[in-house]
Amino acid sequence: MKLIGLIGRARSGKDTVAGYLARRHMFSHIAFADPMKQMLEAAFGDLFRDGDREKPIDWLGKSPRQLMQTLGTEWGRNQIHPELWVLLTEQKVKHFVELDMPLVISDVRFHNEADMILKHGGELWHIVRPDFFPVGGHVSEMADWEAYPRKKILNAGSLEELYLKVEETHQGETFTQFIEQVKVFSQEPNPKLCRCDHKLQGTGAVFYQSTKLLQCSNCKGWQQVRKPIEV
C-alpha cells in the first residue's frame, strides 16, 4: 500500500501531481478539504464550483478560497475540534490501508494532518514552485516543514518536466537509472505522429517502463508509444 501526502503552497501544483498519480499509477485522490467543498457546494452551487478560486463572489466580497480557509480553520479547527478534518479523513485512510490500495492526499497544510499520514506508514512530498507568489496570508499556508521527513519536487519548468520528476520520486533509483539510458525522442530520425497526424513532442516527455508518454503539438493530447527501448 502506498500513501502519499502532498505539501505545498496554493498554486504550487499539488492537484496536478495528485491527478497524474491517479491517471498513471491508479492512486485514489482525496483531500482533507473534501467535506468543506461539499458543504460550500451545497450552499453556493455553481458560484463555488465554477470560475477562479481567487476571484471574490460579486455579492459577497469573498473568494471561494477564502470561504474554504475560514470554514476549515476558523470554524472547523478553532470552534469545533482541532482534529475535525483529520479525524474525518483518517476514516477514509484506514479503509484504503485495509484494502492495500494506493492513496494520495493533495492538501496537507497542518502538522497534525502530516502526523496522521506518517502514522499510517505514508510519506510526504513537498511541491515547491519558485515563481510562486503567496495567495493571501492565511495561517493554513504558513506551516514550517523543516522538521518533517519529505521528498521535494521542484516545479520550475514545463508540465512534462513536472511529470518526469513525479516519476523519479515515485519509482526512485530504478527510474533514474532507466531514464539515463533512453534516447530523447526528438533525436530519433522518424518521429511518431499523433492520431491527428501532427508530430508528437519528445523533449521532456515522460518515459517509464517500456512506454513513452508523448504529447501532441497540435491537439495537446497524450499518447502512449510502446516500442523496444534503444540504449
Residue, then its C-alpha position, 0 to 999 in steps of 0.5 A: m500500500k502506498l500513501i502519499g501526502l502532498i505539501g505545498r503552497a496554493r498554486s504550487g501544483k499539488d492537484t496536478v501531481a495528485g491527478y497524474l498519480a491517479r491517471r498513471h499509477m491508479f492512486s485514489h485522490i482525496a483531500f482533507a478539504d473534501p467535506m468543506k467543498q461539499m458543504l460550500e457546494a451545497a450552499f453556493g452551487d455553481l458560484f463555488r464550483d465554477g470560475d477562479r478560486e481567487k476571484p471574490i463572489d460579486w455579492l459577497g466580497k469573498s473568494p471561494r478560497q477564502l470561504m474554504q480557509t475560514l470554514g476549515t480553520e476558523w470554524g472547523r479547527n478553532q470552534i469545533h475540534p482541532e482534529l475535525w478534518v483529520l479525524l474525518t479523513e483518517q476514516k477514509v485512510k484506514h479503509f484504503v490501508e485495509l484494502d492495500m490500495p494506493l492513496v494520495i492526499s493533495d492538501v496537507r497544510f497542518h502538522n497534525e494532518a502530516d502526523m496522521i499520514l506518517k502514522h499510517g506508514g505514508e510519506l510526504w512530498h513537498i511541491v515547491r514552485p519558485d515563481f510562486f507568489p503567496v495567495g493571501g496570508h492565511v495561517s493554513e499556508m504558513a506551516d514550517w516543514e523543516a522538521y518533517p521527513r519529505k521528498k521535494i519536487l521542484n516545479a520550475g519548468s514545463l508540465e512534462e518536466l513536472y511529470l518526469k520528476v513525479e516519476e523519479t520520486h515515485q519509482g526512485e533509483t530504478f527510474t533514474q537509472f532507466i531514464e539515463q539510458v533512453k534516447v530523447f525522442s526528438q533525436e530519433p530520425n522518424p518521429k511518431l505522429c499523433r492520431c491527428d497526424h501532427k508530430l508528437q513532442g519528445t523533449g521532456a516527455v515522460f518515459y517509464q517502463s517500456t512506454k513513452l508518454l508523448q504529447c501532441s503539438n497540435c491537439k495537446g493530447w497524450q499518447q502512449v508509444r510502446k516500442p523496444i527501448e534503444v540504449 
